[in-house]
């Protein structure tokens, strides 16, 4: 059973290799500004440059977080643990099958992405981030650069506050344009 | 066609009277009689009966068809719908279909991973997660819109339910996760099997602190252990299910021919214990392959039969004690 799951192409929980405090600090470096917006514009106009940039992003985020290039990065509000590495790709919290020791039900030799996310968010004082409602993924954006989208302002409605949970958008998270649950 | 209006479970939960739901798995076959034979013993005992959706990632007759058969037989169904086998287009169209054929209640969940099923090579879809599906359903019902934003020509009216596991890590996040589901659209929740009433009580305290029991009715999942073989399977083979050592000891202490009886006794005791916890609105009895034991368990727990012929006021009086 285990070796079978080990061979499968299902997403597999990846333990972030970058400590939470460092990830949040780097996030500030990547925060959108005029220069980044200009860069996003340039990259959008040059397929070759866009490809090279995206390859760099893939390598960096792959090494740090096991990034699978969904193109809609939720890391800033999930404790910098990637929910796309959950075998069920759950963006709004853990499933009910987490082992008593915090293990993933599909890959018991790994820890549940959301158990890790909760620990990291708690340590950095970002627990309310986890209560945000994460909208359905746009599968057209798979393989695209999430950084370029972020700088271009295309990520504004990835998540929204959920009423009655005490969740507030993170400092760098633009509030959603549309209506979320209870919103 | 169906005479079910959804008055049963919805009215029971709205009235504040203690609700009872149960669960059946459709057959691995095309015989409607096989489904009805499982549902029939529950008539008059449960306010509504869940019909599972390829539970454990094992292929069965579709939950919508099982729900429709139950409704046509006068047994109110709760149609389970998982995100494992369908993308968002199919999920939304199945939800519309459910209301169109007279299914009054839906239970929206992520679903077990194909790894645990009879065909692990199947594609795990998980296009939406359970919270997103709850939000989609609520938006369809309240705003008459699909996820895409397109307007519906008429709105469905189901009662929307969710599931939660109070016992699984991350500890301290499970009540908050239910809050997220309630905010997304869940009006009631059925929990994973409760075998540890004290641990369940601690989770309920968190739920009450968030005021969640006022926004989302809490129905505690319970069920009997039928045999020592079933016990071993439940302890090791079912993700997210926790059975305390004390229950294990009690079941192993009795002679083999009395394990089933001890299992139903423990289940009835747990029903009485969770019923005494403030904010618990009902119990959900799960006994896969052992549905005929459910009436006896309910009787043992002091939950009298709901006579479908009796007037509603008499029912209320019967269960308000």
Interface residues (C-beta under 8 A of the other chain):
Chain A: X1 X4 X5 X8 X10 X87 X88 X89 X90 X91 X92 X93 X94 X95 X96 X97 X98 X99 X100 X101 X102 X105 X106 X112 X114 X115 X118 X119 X130 X131 X133 X134 X135 X136 X137 X139 X162 X163 X164 X165 X180 X181 X182
Chain B: X83 X88 X110 X112 X113 X115 X116 X120 X124 X126 X127 X128 X129 X130 X131 X132 X134 X135 X136 X138 X147 X163 X164 X165 X168 X169 X170 X172 X173 X176 X177 X179 X180 X182 X183 X184 X185 X192 X210 X211 X215 X239 X240 X242
